[in-house]
Amino acid sequence: MREASVAIVILAAGKASRMGKGGRHKLLAEFDGVPLVRRSALSALGADAASVIVVTGHRRSEIEAALDGLALTLVDNPDYASGMASSLMAGFSSKRADSAEGILVMLADMPGISTTHLDALISTFRNAGGEAVVRAVSQGKPGNPAILPRSLNQAILRLEGDVGARDIIAASGLPVLDVDVGDAALLDVDTPEEILAAGGALN
């Protein structure tokens, strides 16, 4: 049986509004000497996925510079200020995503997510024949990333505002398979304090 293909869409377009004044961008904070957005992209590129797409928006040129030299597809979301839905739509409508049987949606601000975690999600999706939603959890509590099967693409493309795919998943009637990846599923960094607590360094 041919394995279901998975594209990874990394959402890196947001305004990082909780970083406060002073021009610091959370996705440029360094973990082990690597900007967080690049660290997330490297984890994705190491996974068993057909392609990696990064959606940019806020401070696009700096984010793209941090990703320089990586074999991924960049998609600009000029409407990023309207919220997450516009970034999901931008990523899902990319040609590379359109041909995949599943799209793994990954937030760029989750420093704990590793290639091993992504491969565990992808493996679970393939074992389900590409017909289930697969999401990362921590001790039963839903987190991120998640894989959405192609059958949900049209619903994603109708989203509006600062919403993710949670309601679409709930209404889909598809099985939802949980993969426990530990604390990493719930750890995102939105403030300078959270970055430092997670072991990052502010630039």
PEUR-V503549 format. One record per residue. N is the residue number from 0. PSI is psi in whole degrees, 0 to 359 (* if undefined). OMEGA is omega in whole degrees, -180 to 180 (* if undefined). Layout:
n: {N;N}
psi: {PSI;PSI}
omega: {OMEGA;OMEGA}
//
This chain:
n: {0;1;2;3;4;5;6;7;8;9;10;11;12;13;14;15;16;17;18;19;20;21;22;23;24;25;26;27;28;29;30;31;32;33;34;35;36;37;38;39;40;41;42;43;44;45;46;47;48;49;50;51;52;53;54;55;56;57;58;59;60;61;62;63;64;65;66;67;68;69;70;71;72;73;74;75;76;77;78;79;80;81;82;83;84;85;86;87;88;89;90;91;92;93;94;95;96;97;98;99;100;101;102;103;104;105;106;107;108;109;110;111;112;113;114;115;116;117;118;119;120;121;122;123;124;125;126;127;128;129;130;131;132;133;134;135;136;137;138;139;140;141;142;143;144;145;146;147;148;149;150;151;152;153;154;155;156;157;158;159;160;161;162;163;164;165;166;167;168;169;170;171;172;173;174;175;176;177;178;179;180;181;182;183;184;185;186;187;188;189;190;191;192;193;194;195;196;197;198;199;200;201;202}
psi: {132;138;140;132;144;131;143;126;117;123;113;33;350;166;348;45;343;9;352;181;159;359;7;140;126;328;350;356;146;135;122;36;5;131;140;319;323;322;315;318;321;321;318;319;335;346;166;64;157;328;161;127;131;124;120;166;272;129;48;316;323;321;315;323;323;341;7;135;357;146;72;171;128;132;123;135;94;343;21;331;342;349;182;327;319;327;321;315;318;317;316;334;0;142;322;330;326;331;357;150;341;148;120;115;122;134;137;350;31;90;342;347;126;170;321;317;315;318;326;319;314;318;318;319;315;321;337;9;18;16;26;157;133;130;150;138;164;112;44;351;122;139;219;157;178;150;129;128;159;331;343;358;315;323;321;320;353;1;154;148;197;64;151;208;8;313;324;317;315;324;352;334;0;152;143;117;126;137;116;115;15;201;335;331;337;355;101;157;118;342;161;322;318;323;313;320;331;1;13;168;131;143;*}
omega: {179;-178;179;-180;-179;171;177;175;180;-180;-176;-173;-169;-173;-178;-170;-178;178;178;-180;174;169;179;179;-175;-177;176;173;-174;173;-175;176;-177;177;-174;-179;178;177;179;-180;179;176;-180;-178;178;-176;-177;-179;-178;-178;177;-178;177;178;-180;179;179;-180;-174;-174;179;178;180;178;180;-180;-173;175;-179;-176;180;-180;178;178;180;174;-179;-177;-171;-177;-179;176;-171;-177;-178;179;175;-180;180;-180;-177;-179;174;-179;-177;178;-173;-176;-177;178;177;177;177;-179;-174;176;-174;-173;-179;-171;-177;-176;-176;175;179;178;-178;180;178;177;-178;179;179;178;-180;179;178;179;179;-175;180;169;178;-179;175;176;172;-178;176;-179;-177;177;180;3;175;175;179;179;-175;-178;-180;-174;-177;178;178;-177;177;-179;176;173;-176;-180;174;-173;-172;-178;178;178;-178;-176;-170;-175;180;173;177;-177;-179;175;-178;178;178;-174;-176;-177;-175;-175;167;-175;-177;-176;176;-179;-179;178;-179;-180;-179;177;-180;178;-178;176;*}
//
